[in-house]
Amino acid sequence: MIDWSKIYSPYKLVFISLVCALFVIYPEVTWIPWELSKLEESKRVGYIAFFVFRYGFYAALIFLLIKLNLQKLKTPSFKIRLGYNALITISAYVLYGLISFLIYSKVRHFGSLVLFQFLIMCLLTTFTGYIFFLYKEQKKKEQEIEQLKIENLQSRYDALTNQINPHFFFNSLNGLTSLIRKKDNEVTLTYVNKLSDVFRYILQSDKKGLVTLGEELEFVDAFRYMMEVRFANKLVYHIEMDPKRLSYKIPVLSILPLLDNIVVHNMIDSDHKMEIRIWLNEAQELVVSNPIYPKLSSPVTNGTGLKNLENRFSLLMNKQIRIENDGVTFLVYLPLI
């Protein structure tokens, strides 16, 4: 957000006014030595004093016009802006004539040159104000567009995240149903506690974009217990992680769809034991791999898991995940920051 108050700083406006006034009156500055050489000694001080007054008058008028154009006039019409500036400039021109007449008892420095200088001041401040108005409006539109982009990205991200929860929810209930049927109360209670930890993390995820790898792996630990209980000794996890790398960032709930995807698309039984490995490679990517044991019949799934994950990495990190499938092992590479 641009701080317009700094641009409108009185000190800056005074400096700009002094520079512009010097630009307007500069041709006469070069005449001062010649003018002074023609005047009597007693009149030179008065001439210099009146020249200083003119310079100050011009600077004050420019300051007033610039302040009016930058802070007061909000109209997009150049003609209306020019009209306001012309009225003020004409009034200032008349005032300058009265002061000049009172000082010299006749109108001096009030001819075509001075009229041209007032015209220049009017046009200069009008163009300056109009150009700055257009610049300000352009910046405002850019900020609004940027805000809309952010809101759109957030909405898209929220929608993608929300698609994860129903998919995971039903799989978790299936595991809980299986335990209840076995009537193992102690394991069921622990399973419910871990499920509570998992859902707490999921519910809090809507307030997060990126989390540390350490946070994500803590969530995986709770999820791992649930899966190991559900599949007995037929599913095991191997997590190899350097503790120094746990501060790396990753989109929240990045690992869940991968683990869920493994369960949905593979047979896991006594003949097809599933070993899931999670580690960091030399390219500082989080790698999740598993052997491929395709189910005999296609699983019932909406197919949003990996697609959602790809979209979230694109939205939050502007990076792409990589997937490798050689028919034997399925690997997913998640970039970290």
Long-range contacts (C-beta under 8 A, 24 or more apart in sequence): 1-143, 2-139, 2-143, 4-136, 7-70, 8-70, 8-71, 13-63, 13-66, 13-67, 13-70, 14-59, 14-63, 16-62, 16-66, 17-59, 17-60, 17-62, 17-63, 17-66, 18-59, 20-59, 20-62, 20-121, 20-124, 20-125, 21-55, 21-58, 21-59, 21-62, 22-55, 24-58, 24-62, 24-117, 24-120, 24-121, 24-124, 25-54, 25-55, 25-58, 25-117, 28-113, 50-103, 50-104, 50-109, 53-99, 54-96, 54-109, 57-92, 57-96, 57-99, 58-117, 58-121, 61-88, 61-89, 61-92, 61-118, 61-121, 62-121, 62-124, 62-125, 64-88, 65-89, 65-121, 65-122, 65-125, 65-126, 65-129, 66-125, 66-128, 66-129, 68-125, 68-129, 69-125, 69-126, 69-128, 69-129, 69-130, 69-132, 69-133, 70-129, 70-132, 73-129, 73-133, 74-133, 76-133, 76-137, 78-126, 78-130, 81-126, 81-129, 81-130, 81-133, 82-122, 82-123, 82-126, 85-122, 85-125, 85-126, 85-129, 86-122, 89-118, 89-119, 89-121, 89-122, 92-118, 93-118, 153-315, 156-311, 156-315, 157-209, 157-312, 157-315, 157-316, 158-206, 160-308, 160-311, 160-312, 160-315, 161-205, 161-206, 161-252, 161-253, 161-308, 161-312, 163-304, 163-308, 164-202, 164-253, 164-256, 164-257, 164-305, 164-308, 165-202, 167-257, 167-260, 167-301, 167-302, 167-304, 167-305, 168-202, 168-256, 168-260, 171-260, 171-263, 171-264, 172-198, 172-226, 174-230, 175-226, 175-227, 175-229, 175-230, 178-230, 179-229, 179-230, 187-229, 190-225, 190-229, 191-225, 191-226, 191-229, 194-222, 194-223, 194-225, 194-226, 195-226, 197-222, 198-222, 198-223, 198-226, 201-253, 202-253, 202-256, 205-252, 205-253, 208-252, 209-251, 209-252, 209-316, 210-249, 210-250, 210-251, 210-252, 210-316, 210-317, 210-337, 211-249, 211-250, 211-251, 211-252, 212-246, 212-247, 212-248, 212-249, 212-250, 213-241, 213-245, 213-246, 213-247, 213-248, 213-249, 213-250, 213-286, 213-336, 214-246, 214-247, 216-250, 216-252, 216-253, 216-254, 216-255, 217-241, 217-246, 217-255, 217-278, 219-253, 219-255, 219-256, 220-255, 220-256, 220-259, 220-278, 223-256, 223-259, 227-259, 227-263, 231-268, 231-274, 233-273, 234-268, 234-269, 234-270, 234-272, 234-273, 234-274, 235-263, 235-268, 235-273, 235-274, 235-276, 236-273, 236-274, 236-275, 236-276, 237-276, 237-277, 237-278, 238-275, 238-276, 238-277, 238-278, 239-277, 239-278, 239-279, 240-277, 240-278, 240-279, 240-280, 241-278, 241-279, 241-280, 242-280, 245-280, 245-284, 245-336, 248-284, 248-336, 248-337, 249-336, 249-337, 250-286, 250-334, 250-336, 250-337, 251-312, 251-313, 251-316, 251-317, 254-286, 254-309, 254-312, 254-313, 254-334, 255-286, 255-288, 255-334, 257-305, 257-306, 257-308, 257-309, 258-288, 258-305, 258-306, 258-309, 258-332, 259-288, 260-305, 261-305, 261-306, 262-290, 262-330, 264-299, 264-301, 264-305, 265-294, 265-295, 265-299, 265-301, 266-290, 266-291, 266-292, 266-293, 266-294, 266-295, 267-293, 267-294, 267-295, 267-296, 268-293, 280-336, 281-333, 283-333, 284-335, 284-336, 285-322, 285-333, 285-334, 285-335, 285-336, 286-333, 286-334, 286-336, 287-331, 287-332, 287-333, 287-334, 288-331, 288-332, 288-334, 289-329, 289-330, 289-331, 289-332, 290-329, 290-330, 291-328, 291-329, 291-330, 292-325, 292-327, 292-328, 292-329, 292-330, 306-332
